[in-house]
Amino acid sequence: MGYLHFSWMNRFFSICGHPDDGQKRHLSETTGLGLDQVKFWFQNKRTQVKVCSKTLLCTDEQKSLVE
């Protein structure tokens, strides 16, 4: 995943951590990633934020997503 894809997905995640099917499809088309890649990226990001919220191993960006 390139920097632009990563940036786009993180921005969207900060607004909506649980995109619906239409939003996932739009992100897939916008970033050029497969629908499954988008789906799993959000699953992994939610898990990362959940784990981060339970530990002190967060970056400043991750802390802002939890708050």
C-alpha atoms as a printed R data frame, in Angstrom:
   type eleno elety resid chain resno       x      y      z
1  ATOM     1    CA   MET     A     1   0.000  0.000  0.000
2  ATOM     2    CA   GLY     A     2   1.448  3.338 -1.023
3  ATOM     3    CA   TYR     A     3   1.627  6.434  1.146
4  ATOM     4    CA   LEU     A     4  -1.385  8.026 -0.563
5  ATOM     5    CA   HIS     A     5  -3.501  4.921  0.004
6  ATOM     6    CA   PHE     A     6  -2.378  4.766  3.618
7  ATOM     7    CA   SER     A     7  -3.109  8.456  4.162
8  ATOM     8    CA   TRP     A     8  -6.530  8.226  2.506
9  ATOM     9    CA   MET     A     9  -7.540  5.161  4.539
10 ATOM    10    CA   ASN     A    10  -6.342  6.675  7.822
11 ATOM    11    CA   ARG     A    11  -8.268  9.883  7.157
12 ATOM    12    CA   PHE     A    12 -11.410  7.921  6.404
13 ATOM    13    CA   PHE     A    13 -10.888  5.738  9.494
14 ATOM    14    CA   SER     A    14 -10.666  8.828 11.706
15 ATOM    15    CA   ILE     A    15 -14.154  9.771 10.483
16 ATOM    16    CA   CYS     A    16 -15.707  6.316 10.236
17 ATOM    17    CA   GLY     A    17 -14.190  3.171 11.711
18 ATOM    18    CA   HIS     A    18 -16.977  0.934 10.402
19 ATOM    19    CA   PRO     A    19 -17.652  1.782  6.756
20 ATOM    20    CA   ASP     A    20 -20.689  0.205  5.103
21 ATOM    21    CA   ASP     A    21 -20.461 -1.804  1.884
22 ATOM    22    CA   GLY     A    22 -20.948  1.256 -0.321
23 ATOM    23    CA   GLN     A    23 -18.209  3.178  1.461
24 ATOM    24    CA   LYS     A    24 -15.846  0.203  1.184
25 ATOM    25    CA   ARG     A    25 -16.596 -0.065 -2.520
26 ATOM    26    CA   HIS     A    26 -15.925  3.674 -2.957
27 ATOM    27    CA   LEU     A    27 -12.623  3.398 -1.062
28 ATOM    28    CA   SER     A    28 -11.675  0.404 -3.167
29 ATOM    29    CA   GLU     A    29 -12.319  2.313 -6.385
30 ATOM    30    CA   THR     A    30 -10.622  5.480 -5.125
31 ATOM    31    CA   THR     A    31  -7.461  3.790 -3.877
32 ATOM    32    CA   GLY     A    32  -7.246  1.035 -6.471
33 ATOM    33    CA   LEU     A    33  -7.135 -1.570 -3.699
34 ATOM    34    CA   GLY     A    34  -9.281 -4.687 -3.800
35 ATOM    35    CA   LEU     A    35 -12.527 -4.753 -1.833
36 ATOM    36    CA   ASP     A    36 -11.139 -7.493  0.423
37 ATOM    37    CA   GLN     A    37  -7.989 -5.450  1.046
38 ATOM    38    CA   VAL     A    38 -10.115 -2.510  2.194
39 ATOM    39    CA   LYS     A    39 -12.276 -4.756  4.365
40 ATOM    40    CA   PHE     A    40  -9.298 -6.401  6.066
41 ATOM    41    CA   TRP     A    41  -7.443 -3.096  6.446
42 ATOM    42    CA   PHE     A    42 -10.355 -1.724  8.491
43 ATOM    43    CA   GLN     A    43 -10.596 -4.910 10.558
44 ATOM    44    CA   ASN     A    44  -6.871 -4.750 11.292
45 ATOM    45    CA   LYS     A    45  -6.966 -1.026 12.066
46 ATOM    46    CA   ARG     A    46  -9.870 -1.477 14.506
47 ATOM    47    CA   THR     A    47  -7.934 -4.269 16.230
48 ATOM    48    CA   GLN     A    48  -4.802 -2.113 16.354
49 ATOM    49    CA   VAL     A    49  -6.722  0.774 17.940
50 ATOM    50    CA   LYS     A    50  -8.406 -1.562 20.425
51 ATOM    51    CA   VAL     A    51  -5.071 -3.074 21.500
52 ATOM    52    CA   CYS     A    52  -3.493  0.369 21.623
53 ATOM    53    CA   SER     A    53  -6.231  1.652 23.906
54 ATOM    54    CA   LYS     A    54  -5.397 -1.142 26.363
55 ATOM    55    CA   THR     A    55  -1.632 -0.560 26.385
56 ATOM    56    CA   LEU     A    56   0.819  2.308 26.551
57 ATOM    57    CA   LEU     A    57   2.410  1.376 23.213
58 ATOM    58    CA   CYS     A    58   0.567  3.981 21.154
59 ATOM    59    CA   THR     A    59   1.901  6.628 18.847
60 ATOM    60    CA   ASP     A    60   0.407 10.107 19.145
61 ATOM    61    CA   GLU     A    61  -1.645  9.487 15.978
62 ATOM    62    CA   GLN     A    62  -3.048  6.243 17.383
63 ATOM    63    CA   LYS     A    63  -3.903  7.929 20.685
64 ATOM    64    CA   SER     A    64  -5.880 10.606 18.841
65 ATOM    65    CA   LEU     A    65  -7.918  7.895 17.068
66 ATOM    66    CA   VAL     A    66  -8.833  6.292 20.390
67 ATOM    67    CA   GLU     A    67  -9.974  9.526 22.038
